[in-house]
């Protein structure tokens, strides 16, 4: 493993739900290839159902591809990698029956952090997201923005090199989202983590990403990759710059037809592979 | 806000005062004999010494002993079984409908059998209580464990949770509110059925005491005992609800009964057996084990193998008295159900439609629902006689509450935005009621009707078992006393089939009329 080894590499990955030959088979993702360098933030953007989240779950080993391969640090991925990859989900994935602090500590317990280290590390990551005063609150008592910061704190507490973020700010209002984006950029500059970030927002993608991977409509393919050459941490002045609006227009041009196509497609079956993972053997899944 | 809460309490208090007043006036003013309906004051005069002298102790101790043993058995058995079942989605689809189906059978029907096996002492009450409490616990635990939000599971998996950690730190706490609801329902049902069993046939316990007082026409004292039992039931309910509220830090999760769990029929693969086939296999295996066990070890006086039950069933089908009894029970059930539906719908709408009536009246409904109705059974007989009227009335008293509660819940779950948008398009109150409220209500109304149907059947059978000269309940009692287990089993099987059939009928119409309700 050298500096040149990408943190994440995806080669010709296809994912489909349903058995081959089945009329109802849905190809969510088709021969996607992508390499994410160390310390890089890559945004995945595309119309709904184009396989962005699917790709993210393949990277983290939460599901297995129908074909193709995924490597983390040059090692093929065969299952979840809690030591290397941490997640931030769109929905509220905090356990509502535990306080914020206990949520973070539980994540570490799952990961295998010794008991004595958990408390100080959890407090540290709470401080990093500015939630120290809310350690003993239950998730239900927090605002949407605070919940997502708490989720981020839980992910940071795992001290992984890679962060996978699945539309983490999608449920928030635009102002909150922009401020949290600035915070994330600062965090990235400080910690040098590798981040893959799924989003629907054009501006958010450009503001955060080193590179933006644009997906086509279902069956999803990576249509084009756009580079944003701008140092982290980024701030309001970058948000106001010509560069952002230029790139935004370019991105919209690329996405426009794909979104039109998606609007004419039927709703996807809700049975995503990650939803049936605990109960064993439902069968039929390739 | 505080003023409003005070107003709710006032309405609730007013309701109690009104009941007492109407009672007092009818007791004194009308020609009803004080033997049938003693005035509240007389009951109060009996109630005080009852509390002071502590004569209730021996009976209360028996009832509570039976309750605690029955509940412990049910809780341990149900939680271990549901743990095993919920580990596989396939097993859930095999067993969940099976348990739900058995739960729909009025278990009190088995009581004559239990008396046959366990005698008239506490053992038969413990057995019936445990049997009845088992099902809500097992159904809710399975439903809770299988419906844990997949986000939590995925999140825990991404952080590397082991299988044990997943169960202990994620599945169990996530399902806890629903499991608690199951435990509460189990405890209450065990209490009610034990009281019912004591009323029907027993040597001791609170139910036995009340039935005895009714037979001696000592009505004032009987009422005092009933009030005492209501007090106990209320305390029990309060204690459990309190524990439940403490256990559920994060509210919003409450599933009263499962049964919808298997409605999502996903992709059925050819590699494994269809769950319905496997379910039949399980039932078949039980029958085979029963047949073998009964032939080898059973005393034919107490237990019959399924083959002999089948023969007996064919024999019963030709007997005029049996057909007449089944017809009578079905007729009583139909009338009781019709009354339950009309009353339940009306009261449910009144309670559910307005925030004020909801907050003030709903607690009263809940309280009445948790009332041990079996203890007032003697009262029904005193008022309505031993003919069909008392069976119907008792059936209504059981069937009406699930419908009220389902209707009230269905009405209050309407999204305000739907009503607002209808109003913006110029809908008037009547149009809103017909076009928005009623369709929205339909799915929960059907659920309520299904639960109300089994409850009404339970009420009718309970009344027939207690005192009757006709009907199915009467026949089961007779078959028990004359040691004809094959006939008893056959009759129970027929009734179970009727119960399951009605349940399925309601379920079918439920899914037929609420397809949009995904």
Contacts between the chains, C-beta under 8 A, distances in Angstrom:
chain1	res1	chain2	res2	distance
A	18	B	267	7.5
A	60	B	158	5.9
A	62	B	154	6.2
A	62	B	157	6.5
A	62	B	158	6.1
A	80	B	157	5.4
A	80	B	158	5.6
A	80	B	160	6.2
A	82	B	158	6.6
A	82	B	159	5.0
A	82	B	160	2.9
A	83	B	160	7.4
A	85	B	158	7.1
A	86	B	158	7.2
A	86	B	159	7.3
A	87	B	154	7.9
A	87	B	155	6.5
A	87	B	158	4.4
A	87	B	159	7.8
A	89	B	151	6.0
A	89	B	154	7.3
A	89	B	155	6.2
A	91	B	151	4.9
A	92	B	151	7.4
A	93	B	151	4.6
A	93	B	152	6.5
A	93	B	154	7.3
A	93	B	155	4.0
A	95	B	152	6.1
A	95	B	169	7.9
A	95	B	170	6.9
A	95	B	173	6.9
A	95	B	174	7.4
A	96	B	249	7.6
A	96	B	250	4.0
A	97	B	173	4.4
A	97	B	174	7.2
A	97	B	176	7.1
A	97	B	249	5.8
A	97	B	250	5.8
A	98	B	173	7.7
A	106	B	169	5.9
A	107	B	159	4.6
A	109	B	165	7.0
A	109	B	169	7.4
A	110	B	156	6.0
A	110	B	159	4.1
A	110	B	160	5.0
A	110	B	161	4.1
A	110	B	162	7.7
A	110	B	165	5.8
A	110	B	169	7.7
A	111	B	159	5.4
A	111	B	160	5.0
A	112	B	160	6.7
A	138	B	249	6.4
A	138	B	250	6.9
A	139	B	250	7.9
A	140	B	249	8.0
A	140	B	250	5.4
A	158	B	159	6.4
A	271	B	266	6.7
A	274	B	150	6.6
A	274	B	154	4.9
A	275	B	150	4.1
A	275	B	154	7.8
A	276	B	89	7.1
A	276	B	150	7.6
A	277	B	150	7.7
A	277	B	153	6.5
A	277	B	154	6.9
A	277	B	157	6.4
A	278	B	148	7.8
A	278	B	150	7.9
A	278	B	153	4.7
A	278	B	157	7.6
A	278	B	166	6.6
A	278	B	171	7.6
A	279	B	86	7.8
A	279	B	87	7.0
A	279	B	88	6.0
A	279	B	89	4.0
A	279	B	92	7.6
A	279	B	146	7.1
A	280	B	87	7.1
A	280	B	88	5.7
A	280	B	89	7.6
A	281	B	88	6.8
A	281	B	89	7.7
A	281	B	90	6.8
A	281	B	272	7.9
A	282	B	89	5.4
A	282	B	90	7.4
A	282	B	266	7.5
A	283	B	269	4.2
A	283	B	271	5.6
A	283	B	272	5.8
A	284	B	267	5.3
A	284	B	269	4.3
A	284	B	271	7.7
